[in-house]
Amino acid sequence: NSGVPAVVFHFTMFGEAYVTIRIYDMAGNLVRKLSLGKRGANVMRGVEETADWDGMNGRGRFVNRGGYVARFFAQPVSGGKVQSKAIKIAVK
């Protein structure tokens, strides 16, 4: 299934955190983990960040068409509660 378009995630950081995006298929199986490292340094009002997913799974193969869920995790550098949010993705 070559030619799967890249997905660009846009998110806003309001503090410094270690960010990870995990992509799951609709059955709940982990497809890919994107470790983005430390993001949001020197944030004062909120800075938009981006991350790209090339449409490949963890084995370097393009995923099948269908629905996926991307879950964002942000672990504050200063400690504290991990923030998370999920969005649905359609791969056509």
Rosetta blueprint (number, residue, H / E / L):
1 N L
2 S L
3 G L
4 V L
5 P L
6 A L
7 V E
8 V E
9 F E
10 H E
11 F E
12 T E
13 M E
14 F L
15 G L
16 E L
17 A E
18 Y E
19 V E
20 T E
21 I E
22 R E
23 I E
24 Y E
25 D E
26 M L
27 A L
28 G L
29 N L
30 L E
31 V E
32 R E
33 K E
34 L E
35 S E
36 L E
37 G E
38 K E
39 R E
40 G L
41 A L
42 N L
43 V L
44 M L
45 R L
46 G L
47 V E
48 E E
49 E E
50 T E
51 A E
52 D E
53 W E
54 D L
55 G L
56 M E
57 N L
58 G L
59 R L
60 G L
61 R L
62 F E
63 V L
64 N L
65 R L
66 G E
67 G E
68 Y E
69 V E
70 A E
71 R E
72 F E
73 F E
74 A E
75 Q E
76 P E
77 V L
78 S L
79 G L
80 G L
81 K L
82 V L
83 Q E
84 S E
85 K E
86 A E
87 I E
88 K E
89 I E
90 A E
91 V E
92 K L
